[in-house]
Amino acid sequence: MLKFNHRVFLALVAGISLTSSLDIRANAGNGSNLDEARELCLNTASVKRGIRIAPACTLVIESRQLDAKQQARAHVRRGDVLQRRGKFYETQNDWSKAITIDPGNVPARLLLARSDLLANQYESALSHYRQVVRLAPENAEAHHGVGMALRRMGDFNQALDAFDKAIQIDPIFWKPHVEAAKVYEQLGDIEMALSSYAKAVVAYRSKRDGHFFIIWTHPKIQRAILLNMINQTRDAIVDLTSVIEQLGNNYNAYALRAEFYEAIGDYQRAAADHGSMIGFLAEPATGGHYFARARLHQKQGSFDAAIADMETAIRLGGVQSILKIQVLLKNSGFDDLEIDGKYTVDMRHALKRCMKSASCTKGLSSPI
């Protein structure tokens, strides 16, 4: 019987020649293989070939046949591949070596700055971003990074200056507009915050650079949240509807729109949005939306639909959900109900009577 070889499997899945992948380092003394490794490490664009890029970069680094800038680039490239594999300590080590070898290496400093920012090491991130600004004054990302670090450190005025500089360099770079809006919001200047979000929307439309962003940073979602805060909920719903039309099954936009529909008393549309989320979410994540929709059905007087949704939610939530509902029902006046984690006929009758009482159903939206 043939023995399963995990390494062969990975190589085949990635569409890679196993022989060349394993031979790169085995034939280190062969000049042609070193040339191949150098080409793969320094000039190959596709990250899908990362399974070969990392050993290729290791080979060219250890060969000591690169000049300082090439050696730094090899460390940056290997670090990028290692980061995608979750090897963050090795990643940081490679990027740090890159700027030690070549202090003017802009990509390495940007990567280290982003990493520090994510780790809440704001002073270190700011230092790297400012160094990039000195090395490449027209780098919009670096000015944006300076602003993000300063905003998190509470220096709002300098942060706004940095965002303005990033926008001057790249007018369709939408992220500095969003970050500036957050600063204005923290300062209590709602008018300027809304203006910045509006500019972010225009810049984003111009850029059209894909949907790689974290979804909460979408400018229209940010603006919708702010509009709702200042009681312009219907305008917020318009923004969220636009996001849904653009991105399709977007959980955050649907969840917010359902909340806002309910706030203005449009229970039918709110229930429909919960139904949409039930349609594209996997169980048991749908449980909370069945509870929410049950409450909305109850508000519209659709008691049979409310009970059906509530029972589905209880089934998805299991014993924990049943126990919490039983406690709620007992606290709502159903003194004879046993708290035993079992969904009985008596509990179903109690739940039906509860659904017809607005005061009883207040806690039924999210009992899990």
Secondary structure, DSSP 8 states (H G I E B T S, - for coil): -----HHHHHHHHTT--HHHHHHHHHTTT-HHHHHHHHHHHHH---GGGHHHHHHHHHHHHHHT-S-HHHHHHHHHHHHHHHHHTT-HHHHHHHHHHHHHH-TT-HHHHHHHHHHHHHTT-HHHHHHHHHHHHHH-TT-HHHHHHHHHHHHHTT-HHHHHHHHHHHHHH-TT--HHHHHHHHHHHHHT-HHHHHHHHHHHHHHHHHH---S-S-GGG-HHHHHHHHHHHTT-HHHHHHHHHHHHHHHSS-HHHHHHHHHHHHHTT-HHHHHHHHHHHHHHS-TTTTHHHHHHHHHHHHHTT-HHHHHHHHHHHHHHHHHHHHHHHHHHHHHTT-TT---SS---HHHHHHHHHHHT-TTGGGG-S---
